[in-house]
Amino acid sequence: QLQLVESGGGLVQPGGSLRLSCAASGFSLDAYAIGWFRQAPGKEREGVSYVNNRSGWTHYADSVKGRFTASRDNTKNTVYLQMNILEPEDTAVYYCAARGRLVGNIYDPGSYPYWGQGTRVTVSS
């Protein structure tokens, strides 16, 4: 059974940091692309980061560029999203997703067949 399990969300003050984890089971992340998405209350799901695990190419949405960093640990079959200098606008439920396709819109949620359950991030003082 292919599964993604997320962890690491929580409450953090503005300017703080969190690291989200996304552990895969039932398949190897090596051959997949990983998208990180978030959905704030009343808003559409938006892509924030993309990693092509085959080539290592990464992309970040303008809203998080310079603050968020995606990485992976192949030995643990896990990917991470390090989030620094968090802002209240970063408050959302964050999801990791995996797809085998390496072409097409990297932030099209419909192109990702595998999703984590989501982890809530709240940035507030």
N, C-alpha and C positions, 0 to 999 in steps of 0.2 A: 504494500500500500504506500503510495507516494504521499508524503506529508511534509509540511513546513510548520515549525513551531517557533513562535517568536517569544522573546522575553526582553526585559530591560526598561520598559516604560516606567513612568512615575511622575511625581510632582517635583519640579525644580524651579528655582528662582531665576528671573531674567539674568542672563549672562552666564548661567551655569551650563553644565554638560551632562549628557547621558550617552550611553552606548547601547544600542539595540542589537540583539542577536537573532539570527534566523537559522535554525538548525534543520537540516534536511534528513529525512529517512526514507528508505525505499528506492532511492536513486542517488546518483552522484551529481553534485552541483557542477563538476568540472565541465560538462558538456552543455551547460545551460546558461542562459542570460538571466540575471536577477534584476528585477525592478523593485525599487522602494517607492511606495505610494503613501499618501496621507489623505485623510478626510476629516475636515473640520465640521462642526455642527452647521447644518444648513448649506453646506457647500459640496460641490462635486469632488470626487476623488481626483487627486492630482499626483503626477509623478514627480519625485524629487531627485532620484538617482537611478542610474542604470549601470550595470557592470556586465560586460561580455566576458564570461569566465574562460572562454577559449582563447581570446586574444589579449585579455586584460584591459581592454579599452573601457573607460568610464566616462560618464557624463553626469552633470549636475544641473538641476534647474537654477535659473538665475537667482531665485529667492533664497537658495541655500549655498550657492557657490562660495567657496572660501571658508565656510563654517562647518559643512558636513563632509565626511570622508567615508567612503565605502571600502571595505577590505574583506578578505576571506582567509580562512584557515582550512586548507584542504584536508589536513589530518583529522579535523573534527567535522568535516563536511558542513561547515557553518560559515555564514557571511555576517558581516557586522556593518552597522551604520553608526559612526562616531559623530555625535552632534554637539558642537561647541557654540558658545556665544548665543545661547538659545534666547528667543524672543517670544513674547506673548502670542505673536502671530504664528508661531510654530505649534501651538496647541492643536492637537488632532489625534485621531487614532491612526497609527502607522502600521502599514502592511508590507510584508515582503511577498514577492511573487516570482515564479520561475516560468520560463518558456524555452522551448527548444529552438524556436525560430530566431534567427539572428539578423533578419531583415524586417523592414517595416517600421512603423511608428513605435519608437521605444517606450513611449508613455501611453500607449493605447491599452487600457485595462482589459479590454476584450480579447487581446492577443495572448494573455497569460492564463494558462489552464490551471496552474497550481498556485494556491494562496495560503498564507498563514492566517491565523485567527485574528490577528491584529493586537496591538498593544497601545495603551493610551498614554499619551504624553501631555502633561499639563504644565505650562510655564506661567507661573504667577507668583507675585510677592505676597 
